[in-house]
Amino acid sequence: MLKLTNYSVSPVLENLNIEFDVGRTYIIMGSNGIGKSTLLHSIMGRPDLEVSGDVELNGENINEFEVDERAKAGMFIGFQSPTSIPGLSNFQFLKQALNTKGTEIRETLEKFKGLSQSLGLPEGWDKRNLNTDASGGEKKKNELIQMQMLNTSLAMLDEPDSGLDVDGIKALSKQLNEWRTADNTLIVVTHYEKLIESLNPDAIIVLKKDHVVGGGKELAQKIFAEGFDSV
Amino acid sequence: MKDADINAKQQYADGFITDVVSDSFPPGLDEQVVRNLSELKKEPEWLLDFRLKSFKRWQGMSEPQWGELDYEPIDYQALSYHSAPKFFEEGDIPQEILDTFEKLGVPLHERDALLGLDTSKPKQDNLIPTVAIDAVFDSVSVATTFKAELEKHGIVFCSISEAVQSHPDLVKKYLGSVIPYTDNYFATLNSAVFSDGTFVYIPPGVKCPMELNTYFRINARNTGQFERTLIIADEGSYVSYLEGCTAPAYDENTLHAACVELITMDDAEIKYSTVQNWYPGDENGVGGVYNFVTKRAKCEGKNSKVSWTQVETGSAITWKYPSCILKGEGSTGEFFSVAVTKGKQQADTGTKMIHIGKNTKSTIISKGISFGDSTNVYRGAVKINPGATNASNYTKCDSLMLQDSRALTIPYVTSQNSTATVEHEASAGKISEEQMYYLATRGFSEDDAMNLVVNGFCKDVFQKLPLEFAAEANKLLSVTLEGAVG
């Protein structure tokens, strides 16, 4: 589904080779500053990152794809600290992103309200401005709504649990578990044991500077017990 | 993206020229031209006197130099001071002119004006139109719609030339009462040579049932447009007035020096909205409209209110400060502005709020957006006179800059009453890479992302525009921003 070959992002990551399969869930772990966020953003095509090597999406080389083209191809990144856009309401933003028109608008709004309600967001969330005057947790919930409403098939979430309260984390894992299907691939950067447990990932990938260590859930358990140097 | 690329994409959809036979005065300005103009319009003696004393005054004045503007001196003798399409003899409007306004989206036939309504709903026979239009082509008003409908309410909506004949007492009483003929260089020139414009009178207690719209079109080459608008809202009345402007893309600069005077009596309200899209000139700064405009309102009556809302995207040079004299006790003045400049455009715009009466309030919200090599200045004055007990003002000026553009905020505040409160907030910023990237990750192209950010930036002003105008402003803004991403 997503394949990185001889993949480097200057100056943090060197010569990585990773393959993500369709319909699977991956947890990415690694010590602070190793480049987990950088890896996700480089895959999304953030223009200021210096990348070498190849990225393939569903067999197609997307090295030259712009960020918006990658998004249109089904890729989504959930930001660790989402950016605010003053004067642009949450729903207006999604409506424009989906180019929703006419009778579809009501349907889209219903779906939006359903998702925001089940995440415990306040009434009138659709009219609130995008990530303006929102708490850290609320911004994270917003990312989750966007992930589900946009036509995402590859979701890369950068610490989606940080800033969320207990109920928020429950809602997060519930929605992620519902979203996962045979066609949807999920990559999550997290340090949170309970989230890893509840997602029951297919693989754990531990990021090192110039290689990766892959394994099952037991790899995460080992890290939690003995630290990153143990793997 | 380089400046050249941005400007290559600079679009001005309304830049076409209408081929119509016109009667124009030969270029030049002297006392005889003023007399000829007055005679052509069969004006009464008092109006000729008003023009002549203005002209005399103007001859001894010089152009103001304080604006942050840089332009070649205007040759006032090279301009024609009257140009009218030939049709009055036949008593009919040439098809070319009807087509022009149609092309600009300004329907003159009454039936077509109904298009302002939501057409998805079934049409009823008794539909009330939402917009009445006065269309001004060069120096004359060519058509005014829905006059009969408005007359039922006692509302006068006609060209000012017509009002001079039909309502001389009102015109005589109020013309120059807000903007004295001595006011400033351009207003004094306008007082001498104004050609046409709109006159509105709303009788006591009447809420005008539709939006009144004047559409100004400059067509003739080397002609100055000097329109004069006078709106009087009598006690307890209300009117929403809209103004739109375009001009062909000529290589020569065109001078537009208008005067707009508004008067509100007790409890009356005027909402005045402008979408100004005069030709801005080409990428090298050749051509474009010089827009030197004096707009002022006098809140004469108690608890009266005037709201100026403007979206300024056009003109090579904009020099314009719609202002309010808050004389009546408890009166309110508002100014909401979005000014966009790109290429070589220069805008020096803002407002003046003069607090005279007790408990007077004013609000100023200004959004300046500048691209390319343009200059965008907010210049505003808030003056609290000694008698303005408990007066309050709130000012917020935000600017958004891109590329090598310049944005300046110049506020002047004078308070002579210790009970008054004056608040001023200002911000200046650039569209961040982070915002553009975030929007790109959601699938937005650069142009669309820019549009979203800029629209969000302008939101609190766009919300003040009447619905149909807001849509037009949005559309205009997105055309203006096309390819402006750096």
Interface residues (C-beta under 8 A of the other chain):
Chain A: M44 R46 P47 D48 E66 V67 D68 R70 A71 K72 F76 I77 F79 P82 T83 I85 P86 G87 L88 F93 Q96 A97 N129 Q146 L150
Chain B: S432 E433 E434 Q435 Y437 Y438 L439 A440 T441 R442 G443 F444 S445 E446 D448 L452 V453 N455 G456 F457 C458 K459 D460
